[in-house]
Amino acid sequence: MTKAGIHLDLPGGAPIHITTLLTDFTGTLSSGGALSEGVRDALCRLAELLDIHVLTADTFGVARQQLAGVPAEIFFLNSDDHTAQKQHYGERFGLKHCAVLGNGNNDSLLLEATKQAGGIAIAVDNGEGCSTEALLNSSIFIVGARNALNLLLEPKGCLATLRR
C-alpha cells in the first residue's frame, strides 16, 4: 500500500513531499531509554502517512521493547562509525523525501545531507541535550520528541518555520 506522505508547499521555496521518517531513538524519541510521553501515539499516527525507520545504537538496550507495537522498522547500528552508517542507511530512501530527527553528533551527517537534498532535518532536544553539530546541520530545532512528531502531523507548523 502506498502511503500519502506529507506535502509542504513552501512560500519562496521548492515544494517538499515527505514519504519517509528516519529517526534516532536514544535522546531523540526517548529519555533515559524510555519512550517519551505521547511519542508512541504520534508515531502510530504518522505511520499511516509515512514509512518510519528508527536507527539506533540502542544505548540502553531497550529500543525493541520500547517500540513494541509501533509500525516502524528498527535498524540497529553495528559499526564503530554510527555517523556514516546512519547517513548511508538514509541515502537509500532519497533524502529529498525524508524527514530526519536526531540529537547527537552521530546524526549530524544524516541531518546535513537531508537538509542539502531538500528534505526536512529536525534537531530535537528531548531532555538529554542536542549536540551543536546536529543543531548546525538541521533545518529546524525543536524541544521534545512529541513536539517534533506533531510538527509533521500538522505541517502548517513546518510552513511557518521554513518559509522564506
Backbone as a ProteinNet text record, in pm:
[ID]
protein_1_A
[PRIMARY]
MTKAGIHLDLPGGAPIHITTLLTDFTGTLSSGGALSEGVRDALCRLAELLDIHVLTADTFGVARQQLAGVPAEIFFLNSDDHTAQKQHYGERFGLKHCAVLGNGNNDSLLLEATKQAGGIAIAVDNGEGCSTEALLNSSIFIVGARNALNLLLEPKGCLATLRR
[TERTIARY]
84.2	0	88.7	63.5	137.6	75.3	158.4	110.9	109.8	21.8	1.8	122.6	194.4	305.9	256.8	348.9	319.7	371.8	286.1	323.7	327.2	436.5	452.6	482.6	400.3	428.2	485.5	617.2	683.5	683.4	623.6	632.6	779.7	819.2	957.5	1055	1004.1	1092.2	1029.6	1104.2	1056.2	956.9	856.4	764.8	840.9	795.9	857.6	751.8	784.7	694.5	770.3	727.6	793.7	720.3	796.2	738.4	797.2	910.7	982.2	1028.3	1012.4	1068.1	1184.3	1301.2	1418.5	1448	1454.2	1475	1569.3	1644.9	1727.3	1633.9	1678.3	1597.8	1647	1769.2	1821.5	1842.6	1772	1784.2	1699.2	1644.4	1557.9	1412.5	1382.1	1246.7	1231.6	1345.3	1342.4	1431.9	1410.3	1496	1526.3	1654.2	1691.9	1649	1628.8	1588	1437.5	1359.9	1213.9	1154.5	1066.8	996.2	921.5	936.1	875.6	723.5	657.4	511.5	456.6	357.8	292.2	361.4	482.3	559.3	500.2	462	404.8	282.7	191.1	70.1	103.7	193.8	231.5	296.9	383.6	446.4	341.8	245.8	141.1	56.3	27.1	-48.5	33.3	162.3	249.4	267.3	264.6	283.4	171.8	59.5	-47.5	-11	81.6	122.5	260.9	351.4	492.9	545	650.5	728.8	823.6	830.2	911.2	1025	1145.4	1265.7	1336.1	1362.2	1434.1	1575.1	1673.8	1814	1875.1	1929.1	1973.8	2094.8	2179.4	2286.9	2232	2109.6	2038.8	2123.3	2162.1	2249.8	2201.3	2071.7	2016.7	1967.4	1972.1	1932.9	1782.9	1701.4	1556.8	1475.1	1537.9	1465.6	1356.7	1387.2	1287.7	1167.2	1192.6	1085.3	1004.5	1071.1	1003.4	920	961.7	891.7	796.5	777.7	686.8	548.7	493.2	361.3	361.5	476	486.4	520.3	442.8	470.7	593.2	709	835.3	939.2	1029.2	1146	1251.5	1313	1420.6	1550.8	1645.2	1776.1	1878.3	1943	2043	2180.4	2241.6	2373.7	2474.2	2564.9	2656.5	2802.3	2833.1	2973.5	3020.5	3149.2	3203.6	3171.2	3141.8	3112.8	2963	2892.1	2746.4	2706.5	2788.2	2757.2	2744.8	2844.9	2842.5	2736	2718	2619.5	2478.4	2447.5	2315.6	2296.5	2399.4	2388.3	2367	2443.1	2430.2	2291.9	2243.7	2110.7	2005.9	2013.2	1916.3	1919.5	2036.9	2050.7	1970.9	1942.9	1868.6	1722.1	1674.2	1534.4	1515.5	1623.7	1613	1584.7	1687.8	1675	1586.5	1565.8	1476	1334.7	1301.3	1166.7	1162.9	1261.8	1270.7	1257.7	1202.2	1213.3	1305	1405.8	1502.6	1501.6	1497.2	1504.3	1628.9	1704	1822.1	1868.5	1954.8	2005.1	2156	2221	2361.3	2457	2584.2	2688.1	2674.1	2632	2620.5	2499.8	2417.4	2306	2340.7	2452.5	2482.5	2496.9	2563.3	2579.2	2445.5	2362.4	2231	2143.2	2147.1	2072.1	2119.4	2250.3	2306.3	2272.8	2289.4	2261.1	2112.8	2026.8	1882.6	1848.7	1905.3	1880.8	1929.6	2047.8	2103	2021.5	1961.5	1881.8	1743.4	1703.3	1573.3	1467.8	1508	1416.3	1409.7	1352.6	1339.6	1428.9	1524.7	1619.1	1585.2	1542.5	1495.7	1585.7	1650.3	1728.1	1631.6	1639.6	1546.5	1623.4	1584.6	1632.7	1518.6	1535.2	1431.3	1467.3	1546.4	1582.5	1722.9	1788.2	1925.6	2022.6	1972.9	2057.4	2058.8	2115.1	2129.2	2268.2	2345.2	2481.2	2477.8	2577.1	2587.9	2599.9	2671.3	2689	2554.8	2471.3	2337.7	2254.1	2262.7	2186	2223.9	2352.8	2400.4	2369.3	2348.1	2320.9	2172.4	2087.2	1943	1872.5	1748.2	1663.5	1578.9	1544.3	1456.6	1515.3	1502	1533.1	1404.7	1376.2	1254.4	1282.3	1214.3	1227.4	1117.8	1157.7	1064	1029.3	1039.2	1008.1	861.7	772.8	630.8	605.7	671.5	656.4	708.4	819.9	877.6	783.2	729	638.5	507.4	459.3	336.3	356.5	478.3	508.6	487.6	521.3	499.4	351.6	282.7	139.8	56.8	107.1	40.8	140.7	155	261.6	257.9	148	146.7	249.8	283.7	391	524.6	547.6	669.5	670.6	554.9	545.9	583.2	530.4	557.9	705	770.2	912	1003.7	969.6	1061	1038.2	926.3	902.4	1005.7	1029	1127.7	1058.4
-117.5	0	123.9	213.5	338.6	436.8	498.5	594.5	733.7	818.5	952.2	1042.8	1028	1116.5	1250.3	1342.2	1477.2	1573.4	1663.3	1758.6	1899.4	1969.5	2107.5	2196.5	2297	2398.5	2519.1	2533.5	2641.7	2769.6	2877.4	3005.2	3044.9	3076.5	3116.1	3000.5	2877.8	2761.1	2650.4	2545.3	2430.4	2350.1	2291.2	2203.4	2083.8	2033.7	1917.3	1809.1	1687.3	1572.9	1468.4	1448.7	1355.8	1222	1114.6	980.4	891.4	936	852.7	935.4	880.5	938.7	851.5	912.6	845.9	912.9	835.1	895.6	814.6	886.8	829.7	789	702.5	661.9	728.7	697.5	741.7	892.7	959.7	1104.3	1181.8	1113.6	1179.3	1141.1	1012.4	966	927.4	903.7	855	939.7	924.3	986.7	880.3	857.4	751.9	614.2	598	470.2	451.6	537.1	523.2	614	557.2	634.3	747.1	867	983.5	982.8	1050	1056.1	1112.7	1045.3	1090	1047.1	994.7	958.4	835	734.9	612.6	647.8	726.2	764.1	843.5	939.3	1021.5	935.9	842.5	754.2	668	615.7	532.9	615.4	738.8	825.4	858.6	886.9	918	797.5	678	556	536.5	604.9	599.5	681	775.8	864.6	834	787.6	773.5	635.1	592.7	477.2	527.7	457	501.3	403.7	460.2	382.3	444.2	361.7	406.3	349.7	439.1	399.5	419.4	312.7	324.6	237.4	289.5	210.6	139.5	174.1	113.5	118.3	236.8	260.9	189.9	190	129.7	-13	-61.8	-199.1	-225.1	-120.9	-136.7	-88.1	-52.2	7.3	-85.7	-212.3	-306.6	-315.3	-324.6	-332.1	-202.3	-89.5	39.8	68.2	16.9	42	-70.7	-168	-279.2	-224.3	-271.5	-227.9	-103.4	-37.8	80.1	30.7	70.3	23.9	95.2	47	106.1	-3.1	18.2	-67.9	-17.7	-108.3	-70.5	-121.4	-30.5	-67.1	-44.7	-153.3	-145.7	-122.1	-12.3	22.1	-79.5	-121.7	-228.5	-199	-76	-43.5	60.6	85.7	189	328.4	339.4	469.8	485.6	514.8	529.3	644.9	749.3	867.4	829.6	763.5	722.8	616.9	526	419.8	477.2	575.7	639.9	711.5	782.7	854.6	757.1	649.7	551.4	484.8	453.6	393.8	489	614.5	713.5	739.9	735.4	767.3	672.8	553.6	459.2	497	596.8	639.2	766.7	826.5	954.1	1061.9	1121.7	1213.6	1333.9	1364.2	1473.5	1446.6	1320.1	1280.8	1231.1	1273.2	1227.5	1342.4	1308.7	1392.4	1314.6	1381.3	1316.5	1385	1305	1356	1301.5	1388.2	1344.2	1449.3	1407.1	1499.2	1491.9	1392.1	1370.6	1395.6	1395.8	1409.9	1302.3	1181.4	1073.9	1090	1189.8	1221.6	1334.5	1401.3	1526.5	1511.4	1406.9	1390.1	1360.9	1279.6	1248.7	1373.4	1451.2	1577.2	1671	1687	1778.1	1732.7	1603.5	1551.2	1566.8	1547.9	1563.7	1708.5	1799.3	1942.2	1983.1	1938.5	1974.1	1913.8	1796.2	1730.7	1793.2	1874	1938.3	1872.8	1775.1	1715.1	1801.8	1748	1822.6	1758	1833.7	1787.2	1855.9	1777.3	1832.6	1787.5	1884.2	1857.9	1864.6	1765.2	1752.8	1748.9	1832.6	1819.4	1757.7	1631.8	1559.3	1542.8	1637.1	1634	1585.6	1528.5	1481.3	1567.8	1680.9	1773.2	1745.5	1840.3	1831.1	1883.4	1805.3	1848.9	1970.7	2054.6	2172.6	2130.8	2023.2	1975	1935.2	1865.3	1828.4	1954.6	2046.3	2170.9	2249.9	2264.5	2343	2277.4	2146	2073.8	2049.7	2110.9	2088	2208.1	2184.7	2291.8	2352.9	2270.4	2309.3	2255.5	2332.7	2284	2290.8	2185.1	2181.9	2107.8	2148.1	2083.4	1978.2	1855.3	1746.6	1664.8	1531.7	1439.2	1449.7	1457.5	1468.2	1594.4	1705.3	1829.4	1812.5	1743.4	1722.1	1638	1532	1445.5	1517.8	1594.8	1671.9	1777.9	1829.4	1924.8	1860.9	1733.6	1661.6	1627.8	1600	1569.2	1693	1808.3	1935.4	2019.1	1991.3	2051.1	2203.3	2267.3	2413.7	2472.7	2400	2443.7	2445.5	2344.5	2342.3	2460.4	2487.9	2600.1	2731.4	2750	2873.7	2886.3	2773.9	2776.9	2788.8	2723.4	2712.8	2813.6	2883.8	2976.1	3087.4	3142.4	3249.1	3382.8
0	0	0	-92.6	-98.9	-1	80.5	179.3	117.9	167.1	110.6	128.2	236.2	263.9	316.8	329.3	377	272.1	228.1	123.9	181.7	155.4	200.5	80.8	60.2	-40.5	32.4	28	100	17.8	70.3	0.3	-16.1	-136.3	-160.5	-168.7	-167.1	-173.3	-255.2	-275.3	-352.2	-268.7	-332.5	-258.3	-203.3	-91	-26.8	-13.1	-56.7	-37.5	43.8	167.4	259.2	256.2	236.4	235.5	345.9	403.4	499.1	617.8	737.3	858.6	903.1	916.9	971.8	1104.9	1211.8	1341.8	1428.8	1506.4	1612	1725.9	1814.7	1929.6	2058.4	2098.1	2226.9	2229.2	2318.8	2332.6	2234.4	2134.5	2036.3	2061.5	2057	2088.4	2234.8	2298.5	2436.1	2524.9	2653.7	2753.7	2858.1	2883.4	2977.2	2930.3	2800.1	2741.7	2732.1	2798.8	2796.1	2688.7	2607.2	2505	2574.6	2523.6	2586.8	2571.1	2663.2	2665.1	2534	2481.1	2358.3	2230.3	2239.9	2120.8	2052.4	2130	2071.1	1985.9	2041.2	1969.2	1842.7	1855.3	1739.4	1630.6	1668.5	1569.7	1499.4	1573.7	1513.4	1416.9	1451.1	1360.5	1236.3	1255.1	1140.2	1049.2	1105.9	1026.3	924.4	943	844.4	720.4	736.1	627.1	571.5	657.8	623.4	659.5	589.9	633.6	741.4	853.9	966.7	990.1	1005.3	1033.5	1152.9	1254.1	1373.2	1365.1	1366.1	1357.4	1495.1	1553.7	1691.2	1723.7	1809.7	1869.9	1993.1	2033.1	2145.9	2273.4	2310	2424.9	2551.1	2576.5	2697.9	2676.5	2551.8	2522.8	2532.3	2514	2531.6	2411.5	2302.5	2189.8	2138.1	2118.1	2064.9	2159.1	2288	2388	2389.7	2390.3	2397.7	2272.6	2158.6	2032.2	1992.7	2081.9	2053	2017.7	1907.1	1863.5	1776.7	1764.4	1677.8	1536.8	1435.6	1298.9	1239.4	1278.6	1233	1215.6	1120.5	1105.6	1203.5	1277.2	1368	1308.6	1290.4	1236.5	1347	1390.1	1495.1	1432.6	1470.1	1418.3	1469.2	1381	1419.9	1388	1355.1	1327.4	1427.3	1424.7	1512.1	1460	1331.5	1272.3	1251.6	1360.2	1353.2	1263.3	1258.6	1178.5	1031.4	977.8	836.6	812.6	907.1	889.2	880.1	963.1	956.3	822.6	777.9	651.1	536	531.3	422.5	425.5	543.1	555.7	497.5	534.7	489.5	340.6	280.7	138.8	49	94.8	10.3	-7.2	69.4	60.1	-20.7	-68.2	-136.9	-34.2	21.1	134.1	104.5	-23.2	-61.1	-10.9	9.5	51.1	195.5	274.2	413	511.7	627	745.9	838.8	893.9	980.6	1115.5	1222.4	1358.7	1425.5	1491	1564.2	1662.7	1754.1	1854.7	1875.4	1820.5	1853.3	1738.9	1773.7	1671.7	1564.9	1605.5	1507.2	1415	1438.6	1348.9	1252.4	1276.3	1206	1055.2	1006.3	861.6	794	856.8	800.2	799.7	906.3	910.2	799.2	788.1	687.4	545.7	518.7	384.2	350.6	448	426.7	396.2	474	451.8	313.1	273.1	142.1	28	51.7	-52.1	-66.7	30	24	110.7	193.6	290.1	414.9	520.9	645.7	751.4	801.4	902.9	1034.5	1133.4	1259.9	1373.8	1437.8	1558.6	1676.5	1764.6	1876	2007.8	2101.6	2239.6	2317.8	2353.5	2425.5	2572.6	2623.7	2764.7	2792.6	2692.3	2709.6	2631	2579.6	2506.4	2357.6	2285.8	2141.5	2108.9	2036.5	2005.2	1913.1	1927.9	1842.3	1696.7	1671	1533.8	1472.1	1548.7	1498.7	1476.2	1568.2	1558	1433.4	1408.5	1294.7	1160.4	1159.7	1035.6	1011	1090.8	1077.3	1014.5	971.6	918.6	1028.7	1127.2	1237.1	1367	1474.1	1608.7	1688.8	1763.1	1844.5	1974.8	2079.8	2209.8	2221.9	2245	2270	2147.8	2163.3	2054.1	2012.5	2108.2	2074	1992.7	2029.7	1953.1	1810.9	1794.8	1661.4	1575.1	1631.3	1556.2	1525.3	1620.8	1597.1	1490.1	1478.2	1372	1235.2	1224.1	1098.7	1079.3	1188.3	1179.5	1145.1	1181.4	1147.9	1069.1	939.3	858.9	847.5	884.9	879.4	975.1	1079.5	1168.6	1096.3	1013.2	931.2	835.5	775.3	682.9	752	870.3	943.7	976.6	1003.5	1040.5	919.8	809.9	695.5	583.4	585.5	473.4	472.2	354.2	336.4	335.9
[MASK]
++++++++++++++++++++++++++++++++++++++++++++++++++++++++++++++++++++++++++++++++++++++++++++++++++++++++++++++++++++++++++++++++++++++++++++++++++++++++++++++++++++

